[in-house]
Amino acid sequence: NALVEKPRSGQPRKYTPAQEAEIIAMACTDAPKGRKRWTIRLLTERMKRRDEFETINRETIRLVLKKAKLNLG
């Protein structure tokens, strides 16, 4: 059946599209007080405080933002 996805090689996704959208939404908010803009490190620290994101790392955040074509620099 052409509508069913076949298994893909490589590591499975750790975060759902909805969770990735949360990361992107956070990056689009105003930066924390005293900061001009979000950095990947700041986003990582903030997201780790939220349920379901305790183990997220900087590289995952970077890849999510890259896929969304968001540049924090």
N, CA, C and O atoms as a Maestro MAE file, in Angstrom:
{
 s_m_m2io_version
 :::
 2.0.0
}

f_m_ct {
 s_m_title
 :::
 protein
 m_atom[292] {
  # First column is atom index #
  i_m_mmod_type
  r_m_x_coord
  r_m_y_coord
  r_m_z_coord
  i_m_residue_number
  s_m_chain_name
  s_m_pdb_residue_name
  s_m_pdb_atom_name
  i_m_atomic_number
  :::
  1 25 0.843 -1.180 0.000 1 A "ASN " " N  " 7
  2 3 0.000 0.000 0.000 1 A "ASN " " CA " 6
  3 2 0.891 1.248 0.000 1 A "ASN " " C  " 6
  4 15 1.787 1.360 0.837 1 A "ASN " " O  " 8
  5 25 0.668 2.145 -0.885 2 A "ALA " " N  " 7
  6 3 1.503 3.337 -1.028 2 A "ALA " " CA " 6
  7 2 1.291 4.353 0.087 2 A "ALA " " C  " 6
  8 15 2.103 5.264 0.243 2 A "ALA " " O  " 8
  9 25 0.222 4.221 0.863 3 A "LEU " " N  " 7
  10 3 -0.054 5.192 1.918 3 A "LEU " " CA " 6
  11 2 0.601 4.839 3.249 3 A "LEU " " C  " 6
  12 15 0.548 5.628 4.192 3 A "LEU " " O  " 8
  13 25 1.207 3.680 3.333 4 A "VAL " " N  " 7
  14 3 1.854 3.255 4.570 4 A "VAL " " CA " 6
  15 2 3.357 3.461 4.440 4 A "VAL " " C  " 6
  16 15 3.982 3.003 3.484 4 A "VAL " " O  " 8
  17 25 3.927 4.161 5.423 5 A "GLU " " N  " 7
  18 3 5.368 4.402 5.372 5 A "GLU " " CA " 6
  19 2 6.129 3.136 5.728 5 A "GLU " " C  " 6
  20 15 5.737 2.390 6.625 5 A "GLU " " O  " 8
  21 25 7.208 2.910 5.020 6 A "LYS " " N  " 7
  22 3 8.084 1.790 5.324 6 A "LYS " " CA " 6
  23 2 9.045 2.228 6.429 6 A "LYS " " C  " 6
  24 15 9.312 3.419 6.583 6 A "LYS " " O  " 8
  25 25 9.563 1.269 7.197 7 A "PRO " " N  " 7
  26 3 10.541 1.637 8.220 7 A "PRO " " CA " 6
  27 2 11.739 2.338 7.590 7 A "PRO " " C  " 6
  28 15 12.183 1.988 6.496 7 A "PRO " " O  " 8
  29 25 12.246 3.328 8.303 8 A "ARG " " N  " 7
  30 3 13.385 4.086 7.788 8 A "ARG " " CA " 6
  31 2 14.652 3.672 8.526 8 A "ARG " " C  " 6
  32 15 14.613 3.286 9.695 8 A "ARG " " O  " 8
  33 25 15.763 3.759 7.828 9 A "SER " " N  " 7
  34 3 17.025 3.456 8.483 9 A "SER " " CA " 6
  35 2 17.408 4.637 9.372 9 A "SER " " C  " 6
  36 15 16.888 5.741 9.217 9 A "SER " " O  " 8
  37 25 18.308 4.391 10.285 10 A "GLY " " N  " 7
  38 3 18.758 5.458 11.170 10 A "GLY " " CA " 6
  39 2 17.999 5.458 12.482 10 A "GLY " " C  " 6
  40 15 17.083 4.667 12.704 10 A "GLY " " O  " 8
  41 25 18.411 6.367 13.333 11 A "GLN " " N  " 7
  42 3 17.811 6.467 14.660 11 A "GLN " " CA " 6
  43 2 16.398 7.028 14.577 11 A "GLN " " C  " 6
  44 15 16.153 7.980 13.837 11 A "GLN " " O  " 8
  45 25 15.465 6.446 15.331 12 A "PRO " " N  " 7
  46 3 14.095 6.983 15.309 12 A "PRO " " CA " 6
  47 2 14.039 8.370 15.945 12 A "PRO " " C  " 6
  48 15 14.906 8.741 16.737 12 A "PRO " " O  " 8
  49 25 13.018 9.119 15.590 13 A "ARG " " N  " 7
  50 3 12.854 10.465 16.141 13 A "ARG " " CA " 6
  51 2 12.634 10.388 17.643 13 A "ARG " " C  " 6
  52 15 11.892 9.535 18.131 13 A "ARG " " O  " 8
  53 25 13.290 11.291 18.373 14 A "LYS " " N  " 7
  54 3 13.115 11.328 19.820 14 A "LYS " " CA " 6
  55 2 11.922 12.196 20.206 14 A "LYS " " C  " 6
  56 15 11.301 11.981 21.247 14 A "LYS " " O  " 8
  57 25 11.609 13.169 19.369 15 A "TYR " " N  " 7
  58 3 10.551 14.124 19.695 15 A "TYR " " CA " 6
  59 2 9.518 14.155 18.580 15 A "TYR " " C  " 6
  60 15 9.846 14.042 17.398 15 A "TYR " " O  " 8
  61 25 8.281 14.309 18.977 16 A "THR " " N  " 7
  62 3 7.184 14.353 18.016 16 A "THR " " CA " 6
  63 2 7.184 15.704 17.296 16 A "THR " " C  " 6
  64 15 7.823 16.651 17.754 16 A "THR " " O  " 8
  65 25 6.475 15.795 16.177 17 A "PRO " " N  " 7
  66 3 6.359 17.095 15.516 17 A "PRO " " CA " 6
  67 2 5.769 18.165 16.445 17 A "PRO " " C  " 6
  68 15 6.149 19.332 16.352 17 A "PRO " " O  " 8
  69 25 4.866 17.790 17.320 18 A "ALA " " N  " 7
  70 3 4.288 18.760 18.265 18 A "ALA " " CA " 6
  71 2 5.345 19.255 19.246 18 A "ALA " " C  " 6
  72 15 5.375 20.438 19.586 18 A "ALA " " O  " 8
  73 25 6.208 18.357 19.698 19 A "GLN " " N  " 7
  74 3 7.276 18.770 20.612 19 A "GLN " " CA " 6
  75 2 8.286 19.661 19.889 19 A "GLN " " C  " 6
  76 15 8.774 20.634 20.463 19 A "GLN " " O  " 8
  77 25 8.600 19.336 18.642 20 A "GLU " " N  " 7
  78 3 9.501 20.176 17.863 20 A "GLU " " CA " 6
  79 2 8.883 21.559 17.671 20 A "GLU " " C  " 6
  80 15 9.588 22.568 17.686 20 A "GLU " " O  " 8
  81 25 7.565 21.600 17.491 21 A "ALA " " N  " 7
  82 3 6.879 22.886 17.351 21 A "ALA " " CA " 6
  83 2 7.004 23.705 18.637 21 A "ALA " " C  " 6
  84 15 7.095 24.932 18.580 21 A "ALA " " O  " 8
  85 25 7.010 23.041 19.797 22 A "GLU " " N  " 7
  86 3 7.200 23.742 21.069 22 A "GLU " " CA " 6
  87 2 8.573 24.403 21.130 22 A "GLU " " C  " 6
  88 15 8.704 25.532 21.602 22 A "GLU " " O  " 8
  89 25 9.581 23.703 20.656 23 A "ILE " " N  " 7
  90 3 10.945 24.247 20.641 23 A "ILE " " CA " 6
  91 2 10.993 25.478 19.740 23 A "ILE " " C  " 6
  92 15 11.557 26.506 20.114 23 A "ILE " " O  " 8
  93 25 10.403 25.371 18.562 24 A "ILE " " N  " 7
  94 3 10.388 26.483 17.608 24 A "ILE " " CA " 6
  95 2 9.610 27.663 18.181 24 A "ILE " " C  " 6
  96 15 10.027 28.814 18.054 24 A "ILE " " O  " 8
  97 25 8.475 27.366 18.812 25 A "ALA " " N  " 7
  98 3 7.665 28.441 19.411 25 A "ALA " " CA " 6
  99 2 8.448 29.165 20.502 25 A "ALA " " C  " 6
  100 15 8.388 30.391 20.602 25 A "ALA " " O  " 8
  101 25 9.177 28.414 21.315 26 A "MET " " N  " 7
  102 3 9.982 29.039 22.371 26 A "MET " " CA " 6
  103 2 11.052 29.944 21.760 26 A "MET " " C  " 6
  104 15 11.304 31.038 22.266 26 A "MET " " O  " 8
  105 25 11.678 29.492 20.677 27 A "ALA " " N  " 7
  106 3 12.725 30.283 20.023 27 A "ALA " " CA " 6
  107 2 12.165 31.571 19.431 27 A "ALA " " C  " 6
  108 15 12.898 32.541 19.243 27 A "ALA " " O  " 8
  109 25 10.870 31.582 19.138 28 A "CYS " " N  " 7
  110 3 10.239 32.761 18.532 28 A "CYS " " CA " 6
  111 2 9.705 33.747 19.572 28 A "CYS " " C  " 6
  112 15 9.226 34.822 19.211 28 A "CYS " " O  " 8
  113 25 9.781 33.397 20.851 29 A "THR " " N  " 7
  114 3 9.326 34.313 21.895 29 A "THR " " CA " 6
  115 2 10.406 35.339 22.190 29 A "THR " " C  " 6
  116 15 11.532 35.226 21.707 29 A "THR " " O  " 8
  117 25 10.053 36.343 22.988 30 A "ASP " " N  " 7
  118 3 11.053 37.319 23.405 30 A "ASP " " CA " 6
  119 2 12.119 36.624 24.235 30 A "ASP " " C  " 6
  120 15 11.831 35.694 24.989 30 A "ASP " " O  " 8
  121 25 13.341 37.084 24.088 31 A "ALA " " N  " 7
  122 3 14.460 36.503 24.827 31 A "ALA " " CA " 6
  123 2 14.290 36.769 26.326 31 A "ALA " " C  " 6
  124 15 13.579 37.694 26.720 31 A "ALA " " O  " 8
  125 25 14.941 35.960 27.149 32 A "PRO " " N  " 7
  126 3 14.855 36.186 28.594 32 A "PRO " " CA " 6
  127 2 15.344 37.593 28.968 32 A "PRO " " C  " 6
  128 15 16.129 38.209 28.246 32 A "PRO " " O  " 8
  129 25 14.868 38.071 30.094 33 A "LYS " " N  " 7
  130 3 15.243 39.410 30.552 33 A "LYS " " CA " 6
  131 2 16.764 39.536 30.628 33 A "LYS " " C  " 6
  132 15 17.453 38.655 31.141 33 A "LYS " " O  " 8
  133 25 17.260 40.635 30.113 34 A "GLY " " N  " 7
  134 3 18.698 40.874 30.115 34 A "GLY " " CA " 6
  135 2 19.425 40.304 28.911 34 A "GLY " " C  " 6
  136 15 20.645 40.433 28.806 34 A "GLY " " O  " 8
  137 25 18.697 39.676 28.003 35 A "ARG " " N  " 7
  138 3 19.301 39.091 26.792 35 A "ARG " " CA " 6
  139 2 18.687 39.725 25.558 35 A "ARG " " C  " 6
  140 15 17.503 40.061 25.536 35 A "ARG " " O  " 8
  141 25 19.514 39.883 24.527 36 A "LYS " " N  " 7
  142 3 19.000 40.420 23.262 36 A "LYS " " CA " 6
  143 2 18.211 39.370 22.497 36 A "LYS " " C  " 6
  144 15 17.177 39.665 21.898 36 A "LYS " " O  " 8
  145 25 18.714 38.137 22.527 37 A "ARG " " N  " 7
  146 3 18.073 37.065 21.760 37 A "ARG " " CA " 6
  147 2 18.355 35.729 22.428 37 A "ARG " " C  " 6
  148 15 19.211 35.615 23.305 37 A "ARG " " O  " 8
  149 25 17.612 34.724 21.988 38 A "TRP " " N  " 7
  150 3 17.830 33.369 22.458 38 A "TRP " " CA " 6
  151 2 19.124 32.825 21.868 38 A "TRP " " C  " 6
  152 15 19.472 33.133 20.728 38 A "TRP " " O  " 8
  153 25 19.819 32.031 22.632 39 A "THR " " N  " 7
  154 3 20.934 31.242 22.107 39 A "THR " " CA " 6
  155 2 20.514 29.777 22.218 39 A "THR " " C  " 6
  156 15 19.556 29.446 22.918 39 A "THR " " O  " 8
  157 25 21.229 28.923 21.531 40 A "ILE " " N  " 7
  158 3 20.905 27.499 21.622 40 A "ILE " " CA " 6
  159 2 21.096 27.030 23.062 40 A "ILE " " C  " 6
  160 15 20.307 26.229 23.565 40 A "ILE " " O  " 8
  161 25 22.128 27.519 23.718 41 A "ARG " " N  " 7
  162 3 22.372 27.123 25.107 41 A "ARG " " CA " 6
  163 2 21.224 27.568 26.017 41 A "ARG " " C  " 6
  164 15 20.766 26.795 26.857 41 A "ARG " " O  " 8
  165 25 20.759 28.806 25.854 42 A "LEU " " N  " 7
  166 3 19.632 29.286 26.669 42 A "LEU " " CA " 6
  167 2 18.367 28.484 26.393 42 A "LEU " " C  " 6
  168 15 17.640 28.125 27.319 42 A "LEU " " O  " 8
  169 25 18.107 28.209 25.132 43 A "LEU " " N  " 7
  170 3 16.926 27.401 24.786 43 A "LEU " " CA " 6
  171 2 17.010 26.010 25.404 43 A "LEU " " C  " 6
  172 15 16.016 25.486 25.907 43 A "LEU " " O  " 8
  173 25 18.191 25.421 25.363 44 A "THR " " N  " 7
  174 3 18.373 24.088 25.938 44 A "THR " " CA " 6
  175 2 18.086 24.105 27.429 44 A "THR " " C  " 6
  176 15 17.366 23.247 27.938 44 A "THR " " O  " 8
  177 25 18.650 25.086 28.129 45 A "GLU " " N  " 7
  178 3 18.424 25.192 29.576 45 A "GLU " " CA " 6
  179 2 16.946 25.372 29.890 45 A "GLU " " C  " 6
  180 15 16.430 24.748 30.817 45 A "GLU " " O  " 8
  181 25 16.262 26.216 29.127 46 A "ARG " " N  " 7
  182 3 14.845 26.482 29.367 46 A "ARG " " CA " 6
  183 2 13.994 25.246 29.062 46 A "ARG " " C  " 6
  184 15 13.088 24.912 29.825 46 A "ARG " " O  " 8
  185 25 14.282 24.571 27.953 47 A "MET " " N  " 7
  186 3 13.478 23.410 27.573 47 A "MET " " CA " 6
  187 2 13.673 22.247 28.549 47 A "MET " " C  " 6
  188 15 12.740 21.479 28.783 47 A "MET " " O  " 8
  189 25 14.871 22.111 29.118 48 A "LYS " " N  " 7
  190 3 15.127 21.021 30.061 48 A "LYS " " CA " 6
  191 2 14.259 21.128 31.308 48 A "LYS " " C  " 6
  192 15 14.052 20.130 31.999 48 A "LYS " " O  " 8
  193 25 13.758 22.294 31.602 49 A "ARG " " N  " 7
  194 3 12.899 22.492 32.768 49 A "ARG " " CA " 6
  195 2 11.478 21.982 32.529 49 A "ARG " " C  " 6
  196 15 10.704 21.822 33.473 49 A "ARG " " O  " 8
  197 25 11.147 21.732 31.283 50 A "ARG " " N  " 7
  198 3 9.780 21.322 30.935 50 A "ARG " " CA " 6
  199 2 9.672 19.805 30.894 50 A "ARG " " C  " 6
  200 15 10.627 19.105 30.555 50 A "ARG " " O  " 8
  201 25 8.482 19.310 31.248 51 A "ASP " " N  " 7
  202 3 8.232 17.870 31.160 51 A "ASP " " CA " 6
  203 2 8.456 17.415 29.726 51 A "ASP " " C  " 6
  204 15 8.194 18.165 28.785 51 A "ASP " " O  " 8
  205 25 8.931 16.213 29.559 52 A "GLU " " N  " 7
  206 3 9.190 15.573 28.266 52 A "GLU " " CA " 6
  207 2 10.475 16.046 27.595 52 A "GLU " " C  " 6
  208 15 10.873 15.488 26.573 52 A "GLU " " O  " 8
  209 25 11.133 17.068 28.154 53 A "PHE " " N  " 7
  210 3 12.348 17.586 27.527 53 A "PHE " " CA " 6
  211 2 13.561 17.506 28.459 53 A "PHE " " C  " 6
  212 15 14.582 18.140 28.193 53 A "PHE " " O  " 8
  213 25 13.461 16.740 29.543 54 A "GLU " " N  " 7
  214 3 14.530 16.711 30.540 54 A "GLU " " CA " 6
  215 2 15.874 16.274 29.962 54 A "GLU " " C  " 6
  216 15 16.924 16.687 30.455 54 A "GLU " " O  " 8
  217 25 15.849 15.445 28.923 55 A "THR " " N  " 7
  218 3 17.097 14.907 28.377 55 A "THR " " CA " 6
  219 2 17.511 15.567 27.063 55 A "THR " " C  " 6
  220 15 18.444 15.101 26.409 55 A "THR " " O  " 8
  221 25 16.836 16.635 26.673 56 A "ILE " " N  " 7
  222 3 17.166 17.281 25.395 56 A "ILE " " CA " 6
  223 2 18.565 17.886 25.457 56 A "ILE " " C  " 6
  224 15 19.013 18.324 26.517 56 A "ILE " " O  " 8
  225 25 19.242 17.907 24.330 57 A "ASN " " N  " 7
  226 3 20.584 18.488 24.303 57 A "ASN " " CA " 6
  227 2 20.675 19.578 23.238 57 A "ASN " " C  " 6
  228 15 19.767 19.766 22.429 57 A "ASN " " O  " 8
  229 25 21.801 20.286 23.267 58 A "ARG " " N  " 7
  230 3 21.984 21.434 22.357 58 A "ARG " " CA " 6
  231 2 21.905 21.014 20.893 58 A "ARG " " C  " 6
  232 15 21.329 21.724 20.069 58 A "ARG " " O  " 8
  233 25 22.481 19.867 20.575 59 A "GLU " " N  " 7
  234 3 22.492 19.427 19.176 59 A "GLU " " CA " 6
  235 2 21.078 19.168 18.665 59 A "GLU " " C  " 6
  236 15 20.761 19.500 17.523 59 A "GLU " " O  " 8
  237 25 20.237 18.584 19.493 60 A "THR " " N  " 7
  238 3 18.848 18.340 19.086 60 A "THR " " CA " 6
  239 2 18.145 19.658 18.805 60 A "THR " " C  " 6
  240 15 17.449 19.791 17.798 60 A "THR " " O  " 8
  241 25 18.323 20.635 19.690 61 A "ILE " " N  " 7
  242 3 17.702 21.955 19.487 61 A "ILE " " CA " 6
  243 2 18.237 22.580 18.195 61 A "ILE " " C  " 6
  244 15 17.473 23.135 17.406 61 A "ILE " " O  " 8
  245 25 19.537 22.488 17.988 62 A "ARG " " N  " 7
  246 3 20.142 23.059 16.777 62 A "ARG " " CA " 6
  247 2 19.541 22.429 15.528 62 A "ARG " " C  " 6
  248 15 19.218 23.132 14.571 62 A "ARG " " O  " 8
  249 25 19.391 21.112 15.532 63 A "LEU " " N  " 7
  250 3 18.853 20.427 14.359 63 A "LEU " " CA " 6
  251 2 17.385 20.771 14.121 63 A "LEU " " C  " 6
  252 15 16.965 20.939 12.976 63 A "LEU " " O  " 8
  253 25 16.605 20.877 15.194 64 A "VAL " " N  " 7
  254 3 15.193 21.257 15.043 64 A "VAL " " CA " 6
  255 2 15.085 22.645 14.426 64 A "VAL " " C  " 6
  256 15 14.281 22.864 13.520 64 A "VAL " " O  " 8
  257 25 15.897 23.584 14.915 65 A "LEU " " N  " 7
  258 3 15.846 24.951 14.387 65 A "LEU " " CA " 6
  259 2 16.371 25.013 12.954 65 A "LEU " " C  " 6
  260 15 15.857 25.768 12.128 65 A "LEU " " O  " 8
  261 25 17.398 24.215 12.669 66 A "LYS " " N  " 7
  262 3 17.933 24.174 11.302 66 A "LYS " " CA " 6
  263 2 16.875 23.648 10.335 66 A "LYS " " C  " 6
  264 15 16.694 24.188 9.244 66 A "LYS " " O  " 8
  265 25 16.180 22.591 10.748 67 A "LYS " " N  " 7
  266 3 15.136 22.013 9.905 67 A "LYS " " CA " 6
  267 2 14.029 23.034 9.658 67 A "LYS " " C  " 6
  268 15 13.422 23.050 8.587 67 A "LYS " " O  " 8
  269 25 13.768 23.885 10.649 68 A "ALA " " N  " 7
  270 3 12.732 24.918 10.517 68 A "ALA " " CA " 6
  271 2 13.277 26.175 9.844 68 A "ALA " " C  " 6
  272 15 12.552 27.146 9.631 68 A "ALA " " O  " 8
  273 25 14.576 26.136 9.510 69 A "LYS " " N  " 7
  274 3 15.243 27.276 8.875 69 A "LYS " " CA " 6
  275 2 15.230 28.520 9.755 69 A "LYS " " C  " 6
  276 15 15.082 29.638 9.262 69 A "LYS " " O  " 8
  277 25 15.386 28.314 11.072 70 A "LEU " " N  " 7
  278 3 15.511 29.430 12.013 70 A "LEU " " CA " 6
  279 2 16.980 29.599 12.357 70 A "LEU " " C  " 6
  280 15 17.681 28.629 12.645 70 A "LEU " " O  " 8
  281 25 17.428 30.823 12.322 71 A "ASN " " N  " 7
  282 3 18.818 31.120 12.659 71 A "ASN " " CA " 6
  283 2 18.808 32.092 13.831 71 A "ASN " " C  " 6
  284 15 18.277 33.197 13.726 71 A "ASN " " O  " 8
  285 25 19.393 31.677 14.938 72 A "LEU " " N  " 7
  286 3 19.413 32.548 16.123 72 A "LEU " " CA " 6
  287 2 20.527 33.580 16.041 72 A "LEU " " C  " 6
  288 15 20.529 34.540 16.811 72 A "LEU " " O  " 8
  289 25 21.468 33.404 15.129 73 A "GLY " " N  " 7
  290 3 22.599 34.337 15.043 73 A "GLY " " CA " 6
  291 2 22.246 35.419 14.140 73 A "GLY " " C  " 6
  292 15 23.051 36.323 13.915 73 A "GLY " " O  " 8
  :::
 }
 m_bond[291] {
  # First column is bond index #
  i_m_from
  i_m_to
  i_m_order
  :::
  1 1 2 1
  2 2 3 1
  3 3 4 2
  4 3 5 1
  5 5 6 1
  6 6 7 1
  7 7 8 2
  8 7 9 1
  9 9 10 1
  10 10 11 1
  11 11 12 2
  12 11 13 1
  13 13 14 1
  14 14 15 1
  15 15 16 2
  16 15 17 1
  17 17 18 1
  18 18 19 1
  19 19 20 2
  20 19 21 1
  21 21 22 1
  22 22 23 1
  23 23 24 2
  24 23 25 1
  25 25 26 1
  26 26 27 1
  27 27 28 2
  28 27 29 1
  29 29 30 1
  30 30 31 1
  31 31 32 2
  32 31 33 1
  33 33 34 1
  34 34 35 1
  35 35 36 2
  36 35 37 1
  37 37 38 1
  38 38 39 1
  39 39 40 2
  40 39 41 1
  41 41 42 1
  42 42 43 1
  43 43 44 2
  44 43 45 1
  45 45 46 1
  46 46 47 1
  47 47 48 2
  48 47 49 1
  49 49 50 1
  50 50 51 1
  51 51 52 2
  52 51 53 1
  53 53 54 1
  54 54 55 1
  55 55 56 2
  56 55 57 1
  57 57 58 1
  58 58 59 1
  59 59 60 2
  60 59 61 1
  61 61 62 1
  62 62 63 1
  63 63 64 2
  64 63 65 1
  65 65 66 1
  66 66 67 1
  67 67 68 2
  68 67 69 1
  69 69 70 1
  70 70 71 1
  71 71 72 2
  72 71 73 1
  73 73 74 1
  74 74 75 1
  75 75 76 2
  76 75 77 1
  77 77 78 1
  78 78 79 1
  79 79 80 2
  80 79 81 1
  81 81 82 1
  82 82 83 1
  83 83 84 2
  84 83 85 1
  85 85 86 1
  86 86 87 1
  87 87 88 2
  88 87 89 1
  89 89 90 1
  90 90 91 1
  91 91 92 2
  92 91 93 1
  93 93 94 1
  94 94 95 1
  95 95 96 2
  96 95 97 1
  97 97 98 1
  98 98 99 1
  99 99 100 2
  100 99 101 1
  101 101 102 1
  102 102 103 1
  103 103 104 2
  104 103 105 1
  105 105 106 1
  106 106 107 1
  107 107 108 2
  108 107 109 1
  109 109 110 1
  110 110 111 1
  111 111 112 2
  112 111 113 1
  113 113 114 1
  114 114 115 1
  115 115 116 2
  116 115 117 1
  117 117 118 1
  118 118 119 1
  119 119 120 2
  120 119 121 1
  121 121 122 1
  122 122 123 1
  123 123 124 2
  124 123 125 1
  125 125 126 1
  126 126 127 1
  127 127 128 2
  128 127 129 1
  129 129 130 1
  130 130 131 1
  131 131 132 2
  132 131 133 1
  133 133 134 1
  134 134 135 1
  135 135 136 2
  136 135 137 1
  137 137 138 1
  138 138 139 1
  139 139 140 2
  140 139 141 1
  141 141 142 1
  142 142 143 1
  143 143 144 2
  144 143 145 1
  145 145 146 1
  146 146 147 1
  147 147 148 2
  148 147 149 1
  149 149 150 1
  150 150 151 1
  151 151 152 2
  152 151 153 1
  153 153 154 1
  154 154 155 1
  155 155 156 2
  156 155 157 1
  157 157 158 1
  158 158 159 1
  159 159 160 2
  160 159 161 1
  161 161 162 1
  162 162 163 1
  163 163 164 2
  164 163 165 1
  165 165 166 1
  166 166 167 1
  167 167 168 2
  168 167 169 1
  169 169 170 1
  170 170 171 1
  171 171 172 2
  172 171 173 1
  173 173 174 1
  174 174 175 1
  175 175 176 2
  176 175 177 1
  177 177 178 1
  178 178 179 1
  179 179 180 2
  180 179 181 1
  181 181 182 1
  182 182 183 1
  183 183 184 2
  184 183 185 1
  185 185 186 1
  186 186 187 1
  187 187 188 2
  188 187 189 1
  189 189 190 1
  190 190 191 1
  191 191 192 2
  192 191 193 1
  193 193 194 1
  194 194 195 1
  195 195 196 2
  196 195 197 1
  197 197 198 1
  198 198 199 1
  199 199 200 2
  200 199 201 1
  201 201 202 1
  202 202 203 1
  203 203 204 2
  204 203 205 1
  205 205 206 1
  206 206 207 1
  207 207 208 2
  208 207 209 1
  209 209 210 1
  210 210 211 1
  211 211 212 2
  212 211 213 1
  213 213 214 1
  214 214 215 1
  215 215 216 2
  216 215 217 1
  217 217 218 1
  218 218 219 1
  219 219 220 2
  220 219 221 1
  221 221 222 1
  222 222 223 1
  223 223 224 2
  224 223 225 1
  225 225 226 1
  226 226 227 1
  227 227 228 2
  228 227 229 1
  229 229 230 1
  230 230 231 1
  231 231 232 2
  232 231 233 1
  233 233 234 1
  234 234 235 1
  235 235 236 2
  236 235 237 1
  237 237 238 1
  238 238 239 1
  239 239 240 2
  240 239 241 1
  241 241 242 1
  242 242 243 1
  243 243 244 2
  244 243 245 1
  245 245 246 1
  246 246 247 1
  247 247 248 2
  248 247 249 1
  249 249 250 1
  250 250 251 1
  251 251 252 2
  252 251 253 1
  253 253 254 1
  254 254 255 1
  255 255 256 2
  256 255 257 1
  257 257 258 1
  258 258 259 1
  259 259 260 2
  260 259 261 1
  261 261 262 1
  262 262 263 1
  263 263 264 2
  264 263 265 1
  265 265 266 1
  266 266 267 1
  267 267 268 2
  268 267 269 1
  269 269 270 1
  270 270 271 1
  271 271 272 2
  272 271 273 1
  273 273 274 1
  274 274 275 1
  275 275 276 2
  276 275 277 1
  277 277 278 1
  278 278 279 1
  279 279 280 2
  280 279 281 1
  281 281 282 1
  282 282 283 1
  283 283 284 2
  284 283 285 1
  285 285 286 1
  286 286 287 1
  287 287 288 2
  288 287 289 1
  289 289 290 1
  290 290 291 1
  291 291 292 2
  :::
 }
}
